[in-house]
Amino acid sequence: MFRGLFSFRAAFFTSLVFDGVLFSELLHLRLRALQHILGRTHVNVVA
């Protein structure tokens, strides 16, 4: 039973870390897309 609990916690921790990495990657991509869009509109406004 103790071993099962440990493996459950390990799996939970692993999924938590994986979700964190995935979330940060998505956030990074969104920020880059936003920068790209803002940069283009800024250039259009200037031009």
PDB file of N, CA, C, O and CB in Angstrom:
ATOM      1  N   MET A   1       0.828  -1.194   0.000  1.00  0.00           N
ATOM      2  CA  MET A   1       0.000   0.000   0.000  1.00  0.00           C
ATOM      3  C   MET A   1       0.874   1.260   0.000  1.00  0.00           C
ATOM      4  O   MET A   1       0.607   2.207  -0.740  1.00  0.00           O
ATOM      5  CB  MET A   1      -0.943  -0.003   1.217  1.00  0.00           C
ATOM      6  N   PHE A   2       1.910   1.264   0.827  1.00  0.00           N
ATOM      7  CA  PHE A   2       2.807   2.414   0.895  1.00  0.00           C
ATOM      8  C   PHE A   2       3.503   2.654  -0.453  1.00  0.00           C
ATOM      9  O   PHE A   2       3.700   3.788  -0.889  1.00  0.00           O
ATOM     10  CB  PHE A   2       3.853   2.204   2.003  1.00  0.00           C
ATOM     11  N   ARG A   3       3.862   1.538  -1.087  1.00  0.00           N
ATOM     12  CA  ARG A   3       4.535   1.634  -2.377  1.00  0.00           C
ATOM     13  C   ARG A   3       3.591   2.199  -3.429  1.00  0.00           C
ATOM     14  O   ARG A   3       3.996   3.002  -4.269  1.00  0.00           O
ATOM     15  CB  ARG A   3       5.062   0.261  -2.815  1.00  0.00           C
ATOM     16  N   GLY A   4       2.331   1.777  -3.380  1.00  0.00           N
ATOM     17  CA  GLY A   4       1.345   2.283  -4.327  1.00  0.00           C
ATOM     18  C   GLY A   4       1.146   3.783  -4.161  1.00  0.00           C
ATOM     19  O   GLY A   4       1.015   4.524  -5.135  1.00  0.00           O
ATOM     20  N   LEU A   5       1.125   4.210  -2.900  1.00  0.00           N
ATOM     21  CA  LEU A   5       0.957   5.630  -2.602  1.00  0.00           C
ATOM     22  C   LEU A   5       2.149   6.418  -3.142  1.00  0.00           C
ATOM     23  O   LEU A   5       1.991   7.499  -3.708  1.00  0.00           O
ATOM     24  CB  LEU A   5       0.800   5.857  -1.079  1.00  0.00           C
ATOM     25  N   PHE A   6       3.343   5.857  -2.956  1.00  0.00           N
ATOM     26  CA  PHE A   6       4.550   6.522  -3.434  1.00  0.00           C
ATOM     27  C   PHE A   6       4.533   6.665  -4.956  1.00  0.00           C
ATOM     28  O   PHE A   6       4.858   7.727  -5.488  1.00  0.00           O
ATOM     29  CB  PHE A   6       5.796   5.748  -2.989  1.00  0.00           C
ATOM     30  N   SER A   7       4.148   5.583  -5.658  1.00  0.00           N
ATOM     31  CA  SER A   7       4.130   5.630  -7.120  1.00  0.00           C
ATOM     32  C   SER A   7       3.057   6.620  -7.596  1.00  0.00           C
ATOM     33  O   SER A   7       3.229   7.297  -8.610  1.00  0.00           O
ATOM     34  CB  SER A   7       3.869   4.213  -7.711  1.00  0.00           C
ATOM     35  N   PHE A   8       1.957   6.691  -6.855  1.00  0.00           N
ATOM     36  CA  PHE A   8       0.908   7.639  -7.207  1.00  0.00           C
ATOM     37  C   PHE A   8       1.425   9.072  -7.081  1.00  0.00           C
ATOM     38  O   PHE A   8       1.203   9.909  -7.956  1.00  0.00           O
ATOM     39  CB  PHE A   8      -0.332   7.431  -6.313  1.00  0.00           C
ATOM     40  N   ARG A   9       2.124   9.335  -5.967  1.00  0.00           N
ATOM     41  CA  ARG A   9       2.678  10.680  -5.761  1.00  0.00           C
ATOM     42  C   ARG A   9       3.739  11.000  -6.797  1.00  0.00           C
ATOM     43  O   ARG A   9       3.832  12.135  -7.264  1.00  0.00           O
ATOM     44  CB  ARG A   9       3.269  10.809  -4.355  1.00  0.00           C
ATOM     45  N   ALA A  10       4.538  10.006  -7.159  1.00  0.00           N
ATOM     46  CA  ALA A  10       5.574  10.217  -8.177  1.00  0.00           C
ATOM     47  C   ALA A  10       4.929  10.544  -9.519  1.00  0.00           C
ATOM     48  O   ALA A  10       5.391  11.435 -10.231  1.00  0.00           O
ATOM     49  CB  ALA A  10       6.482   8.968  -8.307  1.00  0.00           C
ATOM     50  N   ALA A  11       3.868   9.828  -9.864  1.00  0.00           N
ATOM     51  CA  ALA A  11       3.167  10.072 -11.120  1.00  0.00           C
ATOM     52  C   ALA A  11       2.518  11.456 -11.109  1.00  0.00           C
ATOM     53  O   ALA A  11       2.531  12.167 -12.114  1.00  0.00           O
ATOM     54  CB  ALA A  11       2.104   8.981 -11.366  1.00  0.00           C
ATOM     55  N   PHE A  12       1.956  11.825  -9.971  1.00  0.00           N
ATOM     56  CA  PHE A  12       1.320  13.129  -9.836  1.00  0.00           C
ATOM     57  C   PHE A  12       2.357  14.243 -10.010  1.00  0.00           C
ATOM     58  O   PHE A  12       2.123  15.221 -10.719  1.00  0.00           O
ATOM     59  CB  PHE A  12       0.618  13.251  -8.465  1.00  0.00           C
ATOM     60  N   PHE A  13       3.499  14.074  -9.353  1.00  0.00           N
ATOM     61  CA  PHE A  13       4.573  15.065  -9.433  1.00  0.00           C
ATOM     62  C   PHE A  13       5.082  15.185 -10.867  1.00  0.00           C
ATOM     63  O   PHE A  13       5.308  16.287 -11.367  1.00  0.00           O
ATOM     64  CB  PHE A  13       5.730  14.689  -8.484  1.00  0.00           C
ATOM     65  N   THR A  14       5.258  14.035 -11.522  1.00  0.00           N
ATOM     66  CA  THR A  14       5.744  14.035 -12.904  1.00  0.00           C
ATOM     67  C   THR A  14       4.762  14.754 -13.822  1.00  0.00           C
ATOM     68  O   THR A  14       5.167  15.557 -14.663  1.00  0.00           O
ATOM     69  CB  THR A  14       5.972  12.595 -13.397  1.00  0.00           C
ATOM     70  N   SER A  15       3.472  14.466 -13.662  1.00  0.00           N
ATOM     71  CA  SER A  15       2.466  15.117 -14.498  1.00  0.00           C
ATOM     72  C   SER A  15       2.411  16.613 -14.205  1.00  0.00           C
ATOM     73  O   SER A  15       2.175  17.421 -15.102  1.00  0.00           O
ATOM     74  CB  SER A  15       1.084  14.479 -14.276  1.00  0.00           C
ATOM     75  N   LEU A  16       2.631  16.974 -12.940  1.00  0.00           N
ATOM     76  CA  LEU A  16       2.628  18.377 -12.547  1.00  0.00           C
ATOM     77  C   LEU A  16       3.785  19.112 -13.224  1.00  0.00           C
ATOM     78  O   LEU A  16       3.607  20.203 -13.764  1.00  0.00           O
ATOM     79  CB  LEU A  16       2.722  18.513 -11.010  1.00  0.00           C
ATOM     80  N   VAL A  17       4.955  18.511 -13.189  1.00  0.00           N
ATOM     81  CA  VAL A  17       6.140  19.109 -13.826  1.00  0.00           C
ATOM     82  C   VAL A  17       5.917  19.206 -15.331  1.00  0.00           C
ATOM     83  O   VAL A  17       6.218  20.231 -15.943  1.00  0.00           O
ATOM     84  CB  VAL A  17       7.423  18.274 -13.519  1.00  0.00           C
ATOM     85  N   PHE A  18       5.386  18.129 -15.930  1.00  0.00           N
ATOM     86  CA  PHE A  18       5.138  18.104 -17.370  1.00  0.00           C
ATOM     87  C   PHE A  18       4.149  19.203 -17.757  1.00  0.00           C
ATOM     88  O   PHE A  18       4.356  19.912 -18.741  1.00  0.00           O
ATOM     89  CB  PHE A  18       4.605  16.721 -17.806  1.00  0.00           C
ATOM     90  N   ASP A  19       3.065  19.343 -16.973  1.00  0.00           N
ATOM     91  CA  ASP A  19       2.077  20.388 -17.232  1.00  0.00           C
ATOM     92  C   ASP A  19       2.713  21.766 -17.117  1.00  0.00           C
ATOM     93  O   ASP A  19       2.412  22.660 -17.908  1.00  0.00           O
ATOM     94  CB  ASP A  19       0.894  20.266 -16.260  1.00  0.00           C
ATOM     95  N   GLY A  20       3.587  21.941 -16.138  1.00  0.00           N
ATOM     96  CA  GLY A  20       4.258  23.220 -15.950  1.00  0.00           C
ATOM     97  C   GLY A  20       5.125  23.568 -17.146  1.00  0.00           C
ATOM     98  O   GLY A  20       5.124  24.705 -17.619  1.00  0.00           O
ATOM     99  N   VAL A  21       5.867  22.575 -17.633  1.00  0.00           N
ATOM    100  CA  VAL A  21       6.738  22.791 -18.790  1.00  0.00           C
ATOM    101  C   VAL A  21       5.892  23.109 -20.023  1.00  0.00           C
ATOM    102  O   VAL A  21       6.193  24.034 -20.778  1.00  0.00           O
ATOM    103  CB  VAL A  21       7.632  21.545 -19.048  1.00  0.00           C
ATOM    104  N   LEU A  22       4.833  22.328 -20.213  1.00  0.00           N
ATOM    105  CA  LEU A  22       3.950  22.529 -21.359  1.00  0.00           C
ATOM    106  C   LEU A  22       3.322  23.911 -21.308  1.00  0.00           C
ATOM    107  O   LEU A  22       3.252  24.606 -22.322  1.00  0.00           O
ATOM    108  CB  LEU A  22       2.860  21.450 -21.399  1.00  0.00           C
ATOM    109  N   PHE A  23       2.859  24.312 -20.115  1.00  0.00           N
ATOM    110  CA  PHE A  23       2.223  25.613 -19.944  1.00  0.00           C
ATOM    111  C   PHE A  23       3.194  26.749 -20.255  1.00  0.00           C
ATOM    112  O   PHE A  23       2.840  27.715 -20.930  1.00  0.00           O
ATOM    113  CB  PHE A  23       1.687  25.757 -18.521  1.00  0.00           C
ATOM    114  N   SER A  24       4.430  26.618 -19.751  1.00  0.00           N
ATOM    115  CA  SER A  24       5.424  27.671 -19.993  1.00  0.00           C
ATOM    116  C   SER A  24       5.773  27.740 -21.473  1.00  0.00           C
ATOM    117  O   SER A  24       6.008  28.826 -22.003  1.00  0.00           O
ATOM    118  CB  SER A  24       6.699  27.423 -19.157  1.00  0.00           C
ATOM    119  N   GLU A  25       5.808  26.586 -22.150  1.00  0.00           N
ATOM    120  CA  GLU A  25       6.087  26.573 -23.582  1.00  0.00           C
ATOM    121  C   GLU A  25       4.971  27.275 -24.342  1.00  0.00           C
ATOM    122  O   GLU A  25       5.232  28.086 -25.231  1.00  0.00           O
ATOM    123  CB  GLU A  25       6.257  25.130 -24.091  1.00  0.00           C
ATOM    124  N   LEU A  26       3.714  26.960 -23.987  1.00  0.00           N
ATOM    125  CA  LEU A  26       2.575  27.595 -24.637  1.00  0.00           C
ATOM    126  C   LEU A  26       2.575  29.092 -24.391  1.00  0.00           C
ATOM    127  O   LEU A  26       2.292  29.880 -25.293  1.00  0.00           O
ATOM    128  CB  LEU A  26       1.269  26.983 -24.145  1.00  0.00           C
ATOM    129  N   LEU A  27       2.897  29.484 -23.154  1.00  0.00           N
ATOM    130  CA  LEU A  27       2.948  30.891 -22.793  1.00  0.00           C
ATOM    131  C   LEU A  27       4.029  31.592 -23.602  1.00  0.00           C
ATOM    132  O   LEU A  27       3.823  32.703 -24.090  1.00  0.00           O
ATOM    133  CB  LEU A  27       3.204  31.059 -21.284  1.00  0.00           C
ATOM    134  N   HIS A  28       5.170  30.949 -23.743  1.00  0.00           N
ATOM    135  CA  HIS A  28       6.286  31.515 -24.505  1.00  0.00           C
ATOM    136  C   HIS A  28       5.880  31.709 -25.968  1.00  0.00           C
ATOM    137  O   HIS A  28       6.158  32.751 -26.563  1.00  0.00           O
ATOM    138  CB  HIS A  28       7.537  30.599 -24.408  1.00  0.00           C
ATOM    139  N   LEU A  29       5.221  30.703 -26.540  1.00  0.00           N
ATOM    140  CA  LEU A  29       4.785  30.803 -27.932  1.00  0.00           C
ATOM    141  C   LEU A  29       3.751  31.911 -28.102  1.00  0.00           C
ATOM    142  O   LEU A  29       3.776  32.649 -29.087  1.00  0.00           O
ATOM    143  CB  LEU A  29       4.207  29.465 -28.410  1.00  0.00           C
ATOM    144  N   ARG A  30       2.842  32.023 -27.135  1.00  0.00           N
ATOM    145  CA  ARG A  30       1.828  33.076 -27.208  1.00  0.00           C
ATOM    146  C   ARG A  30       2.459  34.455 -27.114  1.00  0.00           C
ATOM    147  O   ARG A  30       2.071  35.375 -27.834  1.00  0.00           O
ATOM    148  CB  ARG A  30       0.795  32.901 -26.100  1.00  0.00           C
ATOM    149  N   LEU A  31       3.435  34.593 -26.222  1.00  0.00           N
ATOM    150  CA  LEU A  31       4.121  35.875 -26.081  1.00  0.00           C
ATOM    151  C   LEU A  31       4.860  36.230 -27.359  1.00  0.00           C
ATOM    152  O   LEU A  31       4.872  37.391 -27.768  1.00  0.00           O
ATOM    153  CB  LEU A  31       5.095  35.840 -24.899  1.00  0.00           C
ATOM    154  N   ARG A  32       5.473  35.250 -27.986  1.00  0.00           N
ATOM    155  CA  ARG A  32       6.191  35.508 -29.237  1.00  0.00           C
ATOM    156  C   ARG A  32       5.222  35.898 -30.336  1.00  0.00           C
ATOM    157  O   ARG A  32       5.498  36.798 -31.129  1.00  0.00           O
ATOM    158  CB  ARG A  32       7.004  34.278 -29.662  1.00  0.00           C
ATOM    159  N   ALA A  33       4.073  35.211 -30.381  1.00  0.00           N
ATOM    160  CA  ALA A  33       3.062  35.543 -31.386  1.00  0.00           C
ATOM    161  C   ALA A  33       2.533  36.955 -31.142  1.00  0.00           C
ATOM    162  O   ALA A  33       2.323  37.721 -32.083  1.00  0.00           O
ATOM    163  CB  ALA A  33       1.900  34.514 -31.359  1.00  0.00           C
ATOM    164  N   LEU A  34       2.322  37.287 -29.885  1.00  0.00           N
ATOM    165  CA  LEU A  34       1.824  38.608 -29.524  1.00  0.00           C
ATOM    166  C   LEU A  34       2.850  39.677 -29.904  1.00  0.00           C
ATOM    167  O   LEU A  34       2.494  40.723 -30.447  1.00  0.00           O
ATOM    168  CB  LEU A  34       1.504  38.676 -28.013  1.00  0.00           C
ATOM    169  N   GLN A  35       4.113  39.409 -29.619  1.00  0.00           N
ATOM    170  CA  GLN A  35       5.183  40.338 -29.986  1.00  0.00           C
ATOM    171  C   GLN A  35       5.223  40.529 -31.493  1.00  0.00           C
ATOM    172  O   GLN A  35       5.399  41.647 -31.978  1.00  0.00           O
ATOM    173  CB  GLN A  35       6.544  39.832 -29.478  1.00  0.00           C
ATOM    174  N   HIS A  36       5.061  39.449 -32.225  1.00  0.00           N
ATOM    175  CA  HIS A  36       5.086  39.488 -33.678  1.00  0.00           C
ATOM    176  C   HIS A  36       3.948  40.365 -34.197  1.00  0.00           C
ATOM    177  O   HIS A  36       4.148  41.209 -35.070  1.00  0.00           O
ATOM    178  CB  HIS A  36       4.985  38.065 -34.262  1.00  0.00           C
ATOM    179  N   ILE A  37       2.750  40.151 -33.645  1.00  0.00           N
ATOM    180  CA  ILE A  37       1.570  40.915 -34.057  1.00  0.00           C
ATOM    181  C   ILE A  37       1.744  42.386 -33.696  1.00  0.00           C
ATOM    182  O   ILE A  37       1.477  43.273 -34.507  1.00  0.00           O
ATOM    183  CB  ILE A  37       0.291  40.347 -33.398  1.00  0.00           C
ATOM    184  N   LEU A  38       2.197  42.632 -32.465  1.00  0.00           N
ATOM    185  CA  LEU A  38       2.404  44.017 -32.023  1.00  0.00           C
ATOM    186  C   LEU A  38       3.485  44.692 -32.857  1.00  0.00           C
ATOM    187  O   LEU A  38       3.360  45.859 -33.228  1.00  0.00           O
ATOM    188  CB  LEU A  38       2.783  44.060 -30.530  1.00  0.00           C
ATOM    189  N   GLY A  39       4.546  43.947 -33.147  1.00  0.00           N
ATOM    190  CA  GLY A  39       5.628  44.491 -33.956  1.00  0.00           C
ATOM    191  C   GLY A  39       5.138  44.873 -35.345  1.00  0.00           C
ATOM    192  O   GLY A  39       5.510  45.920 -35.873  1.00  0.00           O
ATOM    193  N   ARG A  40       4.301  44.023 -35.936  1.00  0.00           N
ATOM    194  CA  ARG A  40       3.778  44.295 -37.270  1.00  0.00           C
ATOM    195  C   ARG A  40       2.859  45.506 -37.260  1.00  0.00           C
ATOM    196  O   ARG A  40       2.944  46.362 -38.141  1.00  0.00           O
ATOM    197  CB  ARG A  40       3.034  43.078 -37.809  1.00  0.00           C
ATOM    198  N   THR A  41       1.973  45.581 -36.254  1.00  0.00           N
ATOM    199  CA  THR A  41       1.058  46.718 -36.199  1.00  0.00           C
ATOM    200  C   THR A  41       1.842  47.994 -35.926  1.00  0.00           C
ATOM    201  O   THR A  41       1.512  49.056 -36.454  1.00  0.00           O
ATOM    202  CB  THR A  41      -0.026  46.502 -35.116  1.00  0.00           C
ATOM    203  N   HIS A  42       2.881  47.889 -35.098  1.00  0.00           N
ATOM    204  CA  HIS A  42       3.710  49.054 -34.785  1.00  0.00           C
ATOM    205  C   HIS A  42       4.392  49.559 -36.055  1.00  0.00           C
ATOM    206  O   HIS A  42       4.445  50.763 -36.307  1.00  0.00           O
ATOM    207  CB  HIS A  42       4.767  48.704 -33.701  1.00  0.00           C
ATOM    208  N   VAL A  43       4.910  48.627 -36.848  1.00  0.00           N
ATOM    209  CA  VAL A  43       5.567  48.980 -38.104  1.00  0.00           C
ATOM    210  C   VAL A  43       4.548  49.609 -39.057  1.00  0.00           C
ATOM    211  O   VAL A  43       4.846  50.590 -39.739  1.00  0.00           O
ATOM    212  CB  VAL A  43       6.226  47.730 -38.752  1.00  0.00           C
ATOM    213  N   ASN A  44       3.343  49.032 -39.096  1.00  0.00           N
ATOM    214  CA  ASN A  44       2.302  49.568 -39.967  1.00  0.00           C
ATOM    215  C   ASN A  44       1.900  50.977 -39.546  1.00  0.00           C
ATOM    216  O   ASN A  44       1.658  51.839 -40.391  1.00  0.00           O
ATOM    217  CB  ASN A  44       1.082  48.651 -39.960  1.00  0.00           C
ATOM    218  N   VAL A  45       1.829  51.207 -38.241  1.00  0.00           N
ATOM    219  CA  VAL A  45       1.459  52.522 -37.733  1.00  0.00           C
ATOM    220  C   VAL A  45       2.544  53.535 -38.077  1.00  0.00           C
ATOM    221  O   VAL A  45       2.253  54.658 -38.489  1.00  0.00           O
ATOM    222  CB  VAL A  45       1.225  52.476 -36.207  1.00  0.00           C
ATOM    223  N   VAL A  46       3.792  53.127 -37.905  1.00  0.00           N
ATOM    224  CA  VAL A  46       4.916  54.016 -38.213  1.00  0.00           C
ATOM    225  C   VAL A  46       4.950  54.302 -39.711  1.00  0.00           C
ATOM    226  O   VAL A  46       5.163  55.445 -40.115  1.00  0.00           O
ATOM    227  CB  VAL A  46       6.263  53.391 -37.748  1.00  0.00           C
ATOM    228  N   ALA A  47       4.745  53.288 -40.532  1.00  0.00           N
ATOM    229  CA  ALA A  47       4.768  53.449 -41.985  1.00  0.00           C
ATOM    230  C   ALA A  47       3.415  53.979 -42.455  1.00  0.00           C
ATOM    231  O   ALA A  47       3.217  54.189 -43.651  1.00  0.00           O
ATOM    232  CB  ALA A  47       5.107  52.104 -42.690  1.00  0.00           C
TER     233      ALA A  47
END
